[in-house]
Amino acid sequence: MKNIKTYIAALGLVTTMISCNDLEDINVNPSFPVDVSATALMPPIEQQMAVGLQFDNRCLGRYTQNFSIATVGATGSEWDRFGYQASSDTGGEIWKMTYFAIGLNLSKLQEKAIAEQRHDITGISKIIRAWTWQVATDYHSELIDFDQVFTQRLSFDYVSQEKVYAEVVRLLNDGMTDLARTDGNISQTYTAGGDKMYGGDRSKWVKFAYGVLARNLNNQINKATYDPNKVIEYCDKSLASNADNAVTKYNGTVSADINFYGPGRNNFNTFRQSDFAVRTMNGVIFNGAVDPRMARVLAPSVGLSETAPASAANPDPSKYTFNGNPLNTTASTVATNLSRIPNFYGTYAAGTISTPGRYLFRDKANFPIMTYSEIQFIKAEAAFIKGDKAMALEAYKKGIDASIDFVNSNTVVSTTFPITSTITAAEKAAFLANVNIVPAAANLTIAQIMLQKYVALYGFGLLETWTDMRKYHYNTDIYKTMTFTPNGGLFVDNNGKLPYRVRPRFNSEYVWNFDALKAIGADKVDYHTEEMWFSKP
């Protein structure tokens, strides 16, 4: 009994000697620190900017008719039919990116930067947050109340898109103010250690911010408050060349650092370029003017006059044909069908890490978040609406020119099927000299501007393309030859209407926040067809 008491006393002594801080240290893993530098937080945040878009582009690409699914089941493809997958997180990656993948990580980055007086990183964090709000609202519409987000609650209310648009503008202006500061511990060298997008170059982040402002305001062309002069001003302060393009970079050597679009990830093996996408480049829409980007961006079939099967090496490239798959239609897989459509890797097989891939669908291809070409098309559209067709034509031509250069920078020369080379200066000059592509200023149309912007954004800028389509209310006088009657008809829950939003992420909102969803009408099966604020008068 005496010994037991001694042990208890000793245990009590040890217990009293252990502080709360000591107990906290028990769970500290030096390999996974909980307090990391700002530069350690930045790379994964910037990488998630791409991943969110890339995941959901697989759904959006059907809405914009960039591509369709290759194999259609008995009930058809919901997204090919302008619908959605109920009780599924498919199409919910942008929501996840905004609130989880970037979410509190960005809050932590900003807190760290403020505490260390690294005003450049503070500014960058605000600009990225503004970008996430802009992307999320253009995709989903209403977002979580800014006073409630990232707090511990059992339910979250939503705010209107109009308030989100205003918050985006506020954050961008605040971010640029921080970037203009010269006090504190600003260091491009330090920031470049984490900023893989712009290498800590504050001037480029300011240009990016003006690009988001240009998108924000130009989405509102149907409102009486729309100011084309302000859009033009923002464009002129935004990206000045392809050197300013915002891209997420991939080493592409191991699976953890392979472009989501790349064959090593094999996420696009079951997708095929659409028939509409082909028509935007093969001369059907532009009166016989064949786009030199087509042979580099789209995947060719062996021409019908070619006797060798598509798998043969070095068929005559002059006999290539480019075919597109109609929405909600199973693509041919018959090897002897010379017009069957390859996948985006340019093959008829699943992608692997040894598959070269094509254009942006390569393991090492960088993914664009914003391009100079897009900014020029925004300027062209604003100038056209303003009535300044000379300015519109100049920006329109610069947009095409920059897009061709961008495609060239992402073209890998190949001497095996499909043979690929970069666009020559002569090809580029001939295309830009074709009046069916670049007319006289007086003859320029809004359809030409929007269709060439569609081509320039093909494969990556699908949210911006869909935003354009919605603000013009799916006008087929602009999107010529585009059809909205897919094989099998519109998705049953559309009730005959086209989509204007994507429903919030199922597992975070419909499972846990359903009462708040009901308050905004998101419990209705056709909620995705309700027009957003930005496209209304």
C-alpha positions, 0 to 999 in steps of 0.5 A: 500500500505504501508503494502504491501511494508513492507511485500515485504521488510521483505520478501527480508530481509528473502531471503537475510538471507538464504544462499545456504547451508541453501537451500541444508539443506532443502532436507537433510533427517536424515534417509537417509544420503547422506554421509555414512561411508565406512562400510555402503557401503560395505555390499550392494556392496558385496551382489550385487556381488551375485545378478548379477550372480544369476539373469543371471544364470537363462539364463546361466544355459540353455547355460551350460545345468545345467537346462532348463525351465519347460514349453515351449511356442508355440515359444519355450524358446529362452535361451534353444535354445541358443538364447536371448530375444530381446528388453528385459533386461532378461540376463542383470543383470550382466551389471546392477550390474557392472554399476549401482548396484555396479557402482558409489557406489564402486567409492564412497567407494574408494573415502571415503577410500582414504580420510580417509587413510583406505588403506585396504578398498581402496585395497578391492574396487579395487579388487571388481572393477577388479572382476566386469570388469572380470565378465562383459567382460567374459559375454558380451565382450566389455565394456564401455571405462574406460575414459568415464564410470561414467561420464556425457555423452550422449553416451559411446564408448566401449573398446576391451576385450583385454584392459579389461583383462589388466585393470583387472590385473592392478587393482588387482595388485594395490589393493594388493599393497594397502592391503600390506600397514601398514600406515594410518588408517588400522583396521581389526576391523573397516573394518569387520563392513562392510566386510561381505565376509571376515571380513576385513581379508586382507590376504583372499582378497589377495587370492581372487585377485590371484583367479581372476588373475588365471581365467583371465590368464587361460581363455587364453589357446588358445593364444601363450602367455599362461603361465601355470606356471604363472596360477599355481603360482596364484592358489598356492597364492589363496584360500587354503581351503574351509575356504577361499571360497568367499561367500555372506551370507543370514540370510533368515528370511525376504524377503529382506534378502532371498537368490535369489535362495531360495524357499521364492523368488520362482525364480526357481520354473519353472526350472528343472535340465537338462538331461546332468547334471544328466549324469555327476553324475549318472554314464553314463559319468564316466563308472558307477561311481555314484557321491555321490553329486548327491543325495544332489545336484540334486532333486530326483523323486520317483523311477519307482519301487515305488508304492507310489506317489512322495508326500508321506512321506518317500519313500525308498530312495534306489528307488529314480531316478534322471531324467533330462529335455532335453532343450526346452522340457516341463516337465511332471506335471502329479502327477501319473508320478513317474519319473516327475522332481521336481523343485530345492526345491525338490517339485512340487509346488511353493516355499514359505518361509516355504519350506525347499529347497535343497542345494544352493536353500534354503533361508539361503544358502550362495552363492559362488562367488569363491571356493577353489575347482574351484581354484584346477581345474584351477591348474589341467587344467594348469598343464595338459596343461603344461604336468605335469600330476602328479601335475594335478592329485593331484590338480584334486583330491583336487578339487573333495575332496573340492567339496564334503566337500562343498556340505556337508556343504550345505546339510540339513539333512532331514528325510522326502521326499526327505530323505537327509543325508550328504556324509559319509567318506566311500562314499567319500573314495570309490568315490575317489578310483574309477579309473573311477573318479581318474585314474592313473596320466598317464591316466588322461584326460582333459575331466575328469578335465573339467567335474568334474569342471562342477559338482563342479560348478553346480548351481552357477559357471555358468559363469566360466563353460560357459567360459570353454565351449567357450574356448574349443569351445563346444568340445563334446570330453570334454563335453561328451554326451552334445548336442547342438541341442535342441528340435526345433533347435537352435534359429533362429537368431543364423544362425546355430551358438552357443553363445559366448557372451550375448548382452549388457543390452537392456534398457541402451545400445540398447535404449540409446547408439545404435550408439556406439553399431553399431560401434562394430557390436552389432546391428546385430541379431547374435552378440551373436554368435561372438567369444570373444577375450579370446578364440581366438589364 
